[in-house]
Amino acid sequence: MKKELLLATTIAGVALGATSASAVTSSVSGNHRVGLLDVDKDSSNATTGTTNENIKSSLSYSLSETLDSGTTIAGAFSLMSEGGIFNYTGASGLTLTFTDGSSLELIKAGDAHKDHDVAVPGASGEMSIATGSSNSAAGGIDGVGGSNSVGFAWHSAADVAGIEGASVSISYSNGDETSVSGATVAIDSSLSAGVTYVSTTGDTTVTIGAGLHEANDNNSTSITETSAFHIGAVAVNGDLTVGFGVGQGEYGHDKADDHQEVTDWQATEIGLSYVSGDFTLVASFGDSEATDAASGTNPSGSADELSKAAVSVDYAVASGVTTTLGFLSQEAKDEGTKKDTASGSSWYIGTNLSF
């Protein structure tokens, strides 16, 4: 890892005209979450109701240095523990931040539209119920995306083009993926863009974000390429935050090697949060649906659906220590029919230690 980082820094330094080298500045952050997670599915199978410990940890390293030209070069990676096994994940490519405030992500970039997904409040906690690979209704207004890891993303400085509160991003990826057929699919090339506008009137700040994503896949039998957009708004007034967003489009669905054509996808997010002293209360709702079919077939018939309603309370026990109590109610449908094994409720109580 060290040799790779030094090589990448040297290449970027030569390209930017760096005249000296020094040790890269690093910082470390992380967290350790410990709690109880309960999942109670609507299925009559007695094994679908479980209460277990839920322990997750992460350790993240950020590396950066400023070159003689004034440009900052940065990268990051993380170690995460899921189920007691540490995994290497969350590694970024290289990010160059220029003196005018704009930045360029290199190598691992390509979903610029997701950088402009407004932060609609969502309930805290580890509550979840698996939907299975047959459900193609991607959740979240930015639930559709995907890029090849060989790409770049450019992000403007604030107040782009002299418009106060505006920023834009654009990305492109192309890894020349080998053509395949059957159940699997990978993104071959993608083009993505997003815009954010922030405005303050009196005591209220409103953030509007929108994104567009187009992609081609490498599956020779696929007849549906990815084309999706999202738009949303969040308003903050003192301790109260309210948000709303929608997403629509079509895409190739590949989950657990189950490739399907997906059309008429639409998703909605609604959320609000309120801060009262050391307590943060959040209520959120998400709904999505999509029509799917086997690869190479035009989607028709009833839609897959996924609906989630959740609430949570966070209590700031001390600096870096937060206790969370959350509850989730979920209903999932496959081809218009409710799936009891993917529907039900889940609650979580736990404490997060972060630094």
C-alpha positions as CSV (number, residue, x, y, z in Angstrom):
1,M,0.0,0.0,0.0
2,K,2.8,2.4,0.9
3,K,4.7,1.8,-2.3
4,E,1.5,2.2,-4.4
5,L,0.7,5.5,-2.6
6,L,4.2,6.8,-3.2
7,L,4.1,5.9,-6.9
8,A,0.7,7.5,-7.3
9,T,1.9,10.7,-5.5
10,T,5.1,10.8,-7.7
11,I,3.0,10.5,-10.9
12,A,0.6,13.2,-9.9
13,G,3.5,15.4,-8.7
14,V,5.3,15.2,-12.0
15,A,2.1,16.0,-13.9
16,L,1.5,19.1,-11.7
17,G,5.0,20.3,-11.6
18,A,5.9,19.6,-8.0
19,T,9.5,20.6,-7.1
20,S,9.8,19.0,-3.7
21,A,8.6,16.1,-1.7
22,S,7.7,15.6,2.0
23,A,5.9,13.1,4.2
24,V,2.2,12.9,3.5
25,T,-0.1,14.3,6.3
26,S,-2.4,11.7,7.7
27,S,-5.4,11.6,10.0
28,V,-7.4,8.8,11.6
29,S,-11.0,8.5,12.5
30,G,-13.3,5.6,13.4
31,N,-16.2,4.3,15.4
32,H,-17.3,1.2,17.4
33,R,-21.1,0.4,17.5
34,V,-22.5,-2.1,19.9
35,G,-26.1,-2.9,20.3
36,L,-29.1,-5.3,19.9
37,L,-30.9,-5.8,16.6
38,D,-34.3,-7.5,16.4
39,V,-35.9,-8.7,13.1
40,D,-39.5,-9.9,13.1
41,K,-40.6,-11.0,9.6
42,D,-44.3,-11.5,8.7
43,S,-43.5,-15.0,7.6
44,S,-45.1,-17.8,9.6
45,N,-41.7,-19.5,9.8
46,A,-40.6,-19.4,13.4
47,T,-37.0,-18.8,12.5
48,T,-37.8,-15.4,11.0
49,G,-38.0,-13.7,14.4
50,T,-34.5,-13.1,15.8
51,T,-32.8,-10.9,18.4
52,N,-29.0,-10.8,18.3
53,E,-26.0,-8.7,19.2
54,N,-25.0,-6.2,16.5
55,I,-21.3,-5.1,16.7
56,K,-19.6,-3.1,13.9
57,S,-16.4,-1.2,13.8
58,S,-14.5,1.0,11.3
59,L,-11.1,2.7,11.1
60,S,-10.5,5.3,8.4
61,Y,-7.3,6.9,7.2
62,S,-7.2,10.1,5.3
63,L,-3.9,11.1,3.5
64,S,-3.2,14.5,2.0
65,E,-0.4,16.9,1.1
66,T,-0.1,20.3,-0.6
67,L,2.2,20.5,-3.6
68,D,4.4,23.5,-4.4
69,S,1.8,24.6,-6.9
70,G,-0.8,25.0,-4.2
71,T,-2.7,22.0,-5.4
72,T,-3.7,19.4,-2.7
73,I,-3.5,15.7,-3.4
74,A,-5.5,13.3,-1.2
75,G,-6.7,9.8,-0.8
76,A,-8.4,7.6,1.8
77,F,-9.1,4.0,2.8
78,S,-11.0,2.2,5.6
79,L,-10.9,-1.0,7.6
80,M,-14.4,-2.2,8.6
81,S,-15.6,-5.1,10.8
82,E,-18.8,-6.7,9.7
83,G,-19.7,-9.8,11.8
84,G,-16.3,-9.8,13.5
85,I,-14.2,-10.0,10.3
86,F,-12.2,-7.0,9.2
87,N,-12.6,-6.1,5.6
88,Y,-10.6,-3.6,3.5
89,T,-13.1,-1.2,2.0
90,G,-14.0,2.4,1.2
91,A,-10.7,3.1,-0.6
92,S,-10.7,6.2,-2.8
93,G,-8.7,7.1,-5.8
94,L,-6.7,10.3,-5.8
95,T,-8.4,13.7,-5.4
96,L,-6.7,16.9,-6.5
97,T,-8.0,20.1,-5.0
98,F,-6.9,23.2,-6.9
99,T,-6.3,26.7,-5.6
100,D,-9.6,28.0,-7.1
101,G,-11.6,25.5,-4.9
102,S,-12.5,23.1,-7.7
103,S,-11.4,19.4,-7.4
104,L,-10.7,16.4,-9.7
105,E,-11.2,12.8,-8.6
106,L,-9.0,10.3,-10.5
107,I,-9.3,6.5,-11.0
108,K,-12.2,5.6,-8.7
109,A,-14.9,8.1,-9.7
110,G,-18.0,8.2,-11.9
111,D,-21.2,8.8,-9.9
112,A,-21.2,12.6,-9.8
113,H,-25.0,12.6,-9.5
114,K,-24.9,11.0,-6.1
115,D,-22.7,13.9,-4.8
116,H,-25.8,16.1,-5.3
117,D,-28.4,13.9,-3.5
118,V,-29.8,16.2,-0.8
119,A,-29.6,14.8,2.7
120,V,-33.2,14.0,3.4
121,P,-33.4,13.1,7.1
122,G,-33.3,9.3,7.7
123,A,-33.8,7.3,10.9
124,S,-30.6,6.2,12.7
125,G,-29.8,2.7,13.7
126,E,-29.0,-0.7,12.2
127,M,-32.6,-1.8,11.5
128,S,-33.0,-3.7,8.2
129,I,-34.9,-6.6,6.5
130,A,-33.3,-8.2,3.5
131,T,-35.5,-8.1,0.3
132,G,-33.8,-10.8,-1.8
133,S,-32.5,-10.6,-5.3
134,S,-35.9,-10.9,-7.0
135,N,-36.9,-7.4,-5.8
136,S,-35.8,-4.7,-8.3
137,A,-37.3,-1.7,-6.6
138,A,-34.1,0.2,-5.7
139,G,-34.6,2.3,-2.6
140,G,-33.5,5.9,-2.2
141,I,-33.7,8.7,-4.7
142,D,-30.1,8.0,-5.7
143,G,-30.6,4.2,-5.6
144,V,-29.7,3.9,-9.3
145,G,-26.1,4.4,-10.4
146,G,-23.0,2.5,-11.1
147,S,-19.8,3.2,-12.9
148,N,-16.6,1.5,-14.1
149,S,-13.7,2.1,-11.7
150,V,-11.6,3.7,-14.4
151,G,-13.0,7.2,-14.4
152,F,-12.8,10.8,-13.2
153,A,-15.1,13.3,-11.6
154,W,-14.8,17.1,-11.6
155,H,-16.4,19.2,-8.9
156,S,-16.7,23.0,-9.2
157,A,-15.9,25.5,-6.6
158,A,-18.7,27.1,-4.7
159,D,-20.7,29.9,-6.4
160,V,-19.8,28.5,-9.8
161,A,-20.3,30.9,-12.8
162,G,-20.9,33.7,-10.3
163,I,-24.1,32.2,-9.0
164,E,-24.1,32.4,-5.3
165,G,-24.9,29.1,-3.6
166,A,-24.5,27.0,-6.8
167,S,-22.1,24.1,-7.5
168,V,-21.9,21.5,-10.2
169,S,-20.2,18.1,-10.8
170,I,-19.6,15.9,-13.9
171,S,-18.1,12.5,-14.2
172,Y,-17.2,9.9,-16.8
173,S,-16.0,6.3,-16.6
174,N,-15.0,3.7,-19.2
175,G,-13.2,0.5,-18.4
176,D,-13.7,-1.4,-21.7
177,E,-15.4,-4.3,-19.9
178,T,-15.5,-7.7,-21.7
179,S,-18.9,-8.5,-23.2
180,V,-20.9,-11.2,-21.4
181,S,-24.4,-12.7,-21.6
182,G,-26.7,-14.4,-19.1
183,A,-27.2,-13.6,-15.5
184,T,-24.4,-11.2,-14.7
185,V,-23.8,-7.6,-15.8
186,A,-21.2,-4.8,-15.2
187,I,-21.1,-1.2,-16.1
188,D,-18.9,-0.5,-19.2
189,S,-19.2,3.2,-19.4
190,S,-21.1,6.0,-17.7
191,L,-21.8,9.7,-17.8
192,S,-23.1,11.5,-14.7
193,A,-23.8,15.1,-13.6
194,G,-25.3,17.0,-10.7
195,V,-26.1,20.4,-9.5
196,T,-26.8,21.9,-6.0
197,Y,-28.2,25.3,-5.1
198,V,-28.3,26.7,-1.6
199,S,-30.4,29.8,-0.6
200,T,-31.0,31.4,2.8
201,T,-34.1,33.5,3.5
202,G,-34.5,34.8,7.1
203,D,-33.9,31.9,9.5
204,T,-34.5,29.2,6.8
205,T,-31.8,27.6,4.5
206,V,-33.1,25.6,1.6
207,T,-30.8,23.2,-0.4
208,I,-32.0,21.9,-3.8
209,G,-30.1,19.1,-5.4
210,A,-30.5,17.2,-8.7
211,G,-28.6,14.6,-10.6
212,L,-28.6,12.7,-14.0
213,H,-27.0,9.4,-14.7
214,E,-26.5,7.5,-18.0
215,A,-24.7,4.2,-18.3
216,N,-24.1,1.3,-20.7
217,D,-23.5,-2.2,-19.5
218,N,-21.5,-5.1,-20.9
219,N,-24.3,-7.7,-21.2
220,S,-24.9,-8.6,-24.8
221,T,-28.5,-9.7,-24.2
222,S,-29.4,-6.6,-22.3
223,I,-32.0,-4.3,-24.0
224,T,-32.3,-1.7,-21.2
225,E,-29.4,0.7,-20.5
226,T,-29.3,2.9,-17.3
227,S,-30.9,6.3,-17.5
228,A,-32.1,7.9,-14.3
229,F,-32.4,11.2,-12.5
230,H,-33.2,12.5,-9.0
231,I,-34.2,15.8,-7.5
232,G,-34.9,16.8,-3.9
233,A,-35.0,19.7,-1.4
234,V,-34.1,20.1,2.3
235,A,-35.1,23.1,4.5
236,V,-33.4,23.8,7.8
237,N,-35.0,26.2,10.3
238,G,-33.2,26.3,13.6
239,D,-33.5,22.8,15.2
240,L,-36.1,21.6,12.6
241,T,-35.1,19.9,9.3
242,V,-37.6,18.8,6.6
243,G,-36.7,17.0,3.3
244,F,-38.3,15.5,0.3
245,G,-37.0,13.9,-2.9
246,V,-37.9,11.8,-5.9
247,G,-36.0,9.6,-8.4
248,Q,-37.1,8.0,-11.7
249,G,-35.6,6.0,-14.5
250,E,-34.7,2.6,-15.9
251,Y,-31.7,0.4,-15.5
252,G,-30.2,-3.1,-15.7
253,H,-30.6,-4.8,-12.4
254,D,-27.9,-7.2,-11.2
255,K,-28.2,-8.5,-7.7
256,A,-26.8,-11.9,-6.6
257,D,-26.1,-12.7,-10.2
258,D,-29.7,-12.2,-11.1
259,H,-29.7,-9.8,-14.1
260,Q,-33.0,-8.3,-15.1
261,E,-34.3,-5.4,-17.2
262,V,-35.9,-2.7,-15.1
263,T,-38.2,0.1,-16.3
264,D,-40.7,2.5,-14.7
265,W,-38.5,2.8,-11.6
266,Q,-39.6,5.6,-9.2
267,A,-38.6,6.3,-5.6
268,T,-39.7,8.8,-3.0
269,E,-38.0,9.9,0.3
270,I,-39.6,12.0,3.0
271,G,-38.0,12.9,6.3
272,L,-37.9,15.3,9.2
273,S,-35.6,15.7,12.2
274,Y,-35.8,17.8,15.4
275,V,-33.0,18.5,17.8
276,S,-33.9,19.2,21.4
277,G,-30.9,19.6,23.7
278,D,-29.0,16.3,23.6
279,F,-31.8,14.5,21.8
280,T,-32.4,14.2,18.0
281,L,-35.7,12.8,16.9
282,V,-36.1,11.6,13.3
283,A,-39.0,10.2,11.3
284,S,-38.6,9.0,7.7
285,F,-40.5,7.3,4.9
286,G,-39.3,5.7,1.7
287,D,-41.2,4.1,-1.1
288,S,-40.0,2.7,-4.4
289,E,-41.4,0.5,-7.2
290,A,-40.1,-0.9,-10.5
291,T,-41.3,-3.3,-13.3
292,D,-38.8,-6.0,-14.2
293,A,-38.2,-9.0,-16.5
294,A,-35.5,-11.5,-17.3
295,S,-32.5,-10.2,-19.3
296,G,-33.4,-9.6,-23.0
297,T,-37.1,-9.3,-22.3
298,N,-39.3,-6.2,-22.1
299,P,-40.6,-5.6,-18.6
300,S,-44.4,-5.9,-18.1
301,G,-47.0,-6.9,-15.5
302,S,-47.2,-5.9,-11.9
303,A,-44.3,-4.0,-10.2
304,D,-41.9,-4.9,-7.4
305,E,-42.4,-2.6,-4.5
306,L,-40.6,-1.6,-1.3
307,S,-42.0,0.6,1.4
308,K,-40.2,1.6,4.6
309,A,-41.3,3.8,7.6
310,A,-38.8,4.4,10.4
311,V,-38.3,6.5,13.6
312,S,-35.3,7.0,15.8
313,V,-34.1,8.9,18.9
314,D,-30.4,9.7,19.3
315,Y,-29.1,10.8,22.7
316,A,-25.7,12.5,22.9
317,V,-24.3,10.9,26.1
318,A,-21.0,12.6,25.9
319,S,-18.6,13.9,23.2
320,G,-18.3,11.2,20.6
321,V,-20.7,8.9,22.4
322,T,-24.3,8.5,21.1
323,T,-27.0,6.0,22.1
324,T,-29.7,5.2,19.5
325,L,-33.1,3.7,19.7
326,G,-34.8,3.0,16.3
327,F,-37.7,1.2,14.8
328,L,-38.5,0.1,11.2
329,S,-41.6,-1.2,9.6
330,Q,-41.2,-2.6,6.0
331,E,-43.4,-4.1,3.3
332,A,-42.0,-5.7,0.1
333,K,-43.8,-7.0,-2.9
334,D,-42.6,-9.1,-5.8
335,E,-44.6,-8.9,-9.0
336,G,-47.3,-7.2,-7.0
337,T,-47.5,-10.0,-4.4
338,K,-46.5,-9.3,-0.8
339,K,-43.3,-11.2,0.3
340,D,-43.7,-12.1,4.0
341,T,-40.1,-13.2,4.2
342,A,-39.1,-9.6,3.2
343,S,-41.7,-7.8,5.2
344,G,-42.1,-7.1,8.9
345,S,-40.5,-5.0,11.6
346,S,-37.1,-4.4,13.1
347,W,-35.8,-2.5,16.1
348,Y,-32.3,-1.5,17.3
349,I,-30.8,-0.2,20.5
350,G,-27.1,0.5,20.8
351,T,-24.3,2.9,21.5
352,N,-21.8,4.4,19.0
353,L,-18.3,5.5,20.1
354,S,-16.6,7.6,17.5
355,F,-13.4,9.6,17.2
